[in-house]
Amino acid sequence: MEVKNAVMPNEDQIKEFSEQGEDKPIYMVNLLKFKEKANYPDKRETDLTGEEAYAIYAEEVAGHLEKVGGKPLFGGEVERLMLGEVEDLWDKVAIAMYPSRKAMFQMINDPDYIVSAQHRVAGLEGQLNIETSLPSSD
């Protein structure tokens, strides 16, 4: 199995995500790998580490999640790999709840969020986002 961290989704991933599924909550599991030194898209000078830049994003994103009815649920350091094999471990794991895909799409297209996301891009070497949901209660 090949594992590829990325900072932005590819066209197929965007298309699949934007297709309407059930209008139900989703839980996004984020496996985060940080740059050693933050590198902002606008080329600003900074002494921040990637993790410090991402921490600014993490603080701001809580408000963006709230605006669309979502919330951060968990954030923690990756300690070790208990099972399986990967070449390089991620640094942190974060889980956020969105009331729907539509809500997440609305958030990531909000101009205020896009400003905050500059810290995300500056800090991340790459990540995996895994969309999950609770089982139906049929």
SVG drawing of the C-alpha trace seen along z (x, -y; Angstrom):
<svg xmlns="http://www.w3.org/2000/svg" viewBox="-34 -39 47 43">
<polyline fill="none" stroke="black" stroke-width="0.4" points="0.0,0.0 1.4,-3.4 0.7,-6.3 0.9,-9.8 0.5,-12.9 -1.0,-15.9 -1.9,-19.5 -4.7,-19.9 -7.1,-17.4 -6.8,-16.4 -9.6,-17.0 -11.2,-13.5 -11.3,-13.9 -12.9,-17.3 -15.5,-16.0 -16.3,-12.9 -16.6,-15.0 -18.8,-17.7 -21.3,-15.1 -24.2,-15.1 -24.4,-12.1 -26.7,-11.6 -27.3,-14.8 -25.7,-13.4 -22.8,-14.3 -19.3,-13.4 -16.2,-13.0 -13.0,-14.0 -9.9,-12.2 -6.8,-14.3 -3.3,-12.7 -0.9,-15.6 2.8,-15.9 4.4,-19.3 7.2,-21.1 10.3,-21.8 9.9,-25.6 6.7,-27.3 6.6,-28.4 3.8,-30.8 2.3,-31.0 2.7,-34.8 6.4,-34.4 6.2,-36.4 9.2,-36.1 8.6,-34.0 10.4,-32.2 7.5,-29.8 7.9,-26.1 5.3,-24.2 3.7,-23.0 3.4,-26.5 1.9,-27.9 -0.6,-25.0 -1.5,-25.7 -2.6,-29.2 -4.8,-27.6 -6.2,-25.0 -7.2,-27.8 -8.9,-29.8 -10.6,-26.8 -12.7,-26.1 -14.6,-29.3 -15.0,-28.4 -16.4,-25.0 -18.8,-26.6 -20.2,-28.9 -21.3,-25.8 -22.5,-23.8 -19.3,-21.7 -16.8,-21.3 -13.3,-20.0 -13.6,-16.7 -10.0,-15.5 -6.4,-16.5 -3.4,-14.6 0.3,-13.8 1.2,-10.6 3.3,-8.6 4.1,-5.4 2.7,-2.9 1.1,0.0 0.1,2.0 1.1,2.0 3.9,0.3 4.6,-3.1 7.8,-4.8 7.2,-7.9 4.7,-8.5 2.5,-11.6 3.0,-14.2 -0.6,-14.7 -4.1,-13.4 -7.1,-15.7 -10.8,-14.8 -13.5,-17.3 -17.3,-16.9 -19.3,-18.6 -23.1,-18.3 -22.7,-17.3 -20.4,-17.4 -22.2,-20.5 -21.3,-22.2 -17.7,-21.3 -17.7,-22.5 -19.3,-25.7 -16.6,-26.3 -13.6,-25.7 -15.0,-28.1 -15.7,-30.9 -13.3,-33.8 -12.5,-34.1 -11.6,-30.5 -9.3,-30.9 -7.4,-33.5 -6.9,-31.2 -6.0,-28.3 -2.8,-30.1 -1.4,-29.0 -2.5,-25.4 -0.7,-25.5 2.4,-27.1 2.7,-24.5 1.8,-21.2 4.2,-19.1 1.2,-16.9 -1.7,-15.1 -4.3,-12.4 -8.0,-13.3 -10.2,-10.3 -14.0,-10.9 -15.9,-8.7 -19.5,-8.6 -21.5,-6.8 -23.4,-3.7 -27.1,-4.2 -29.5,-3.4 -31.9,-1.4"/>
</svg>
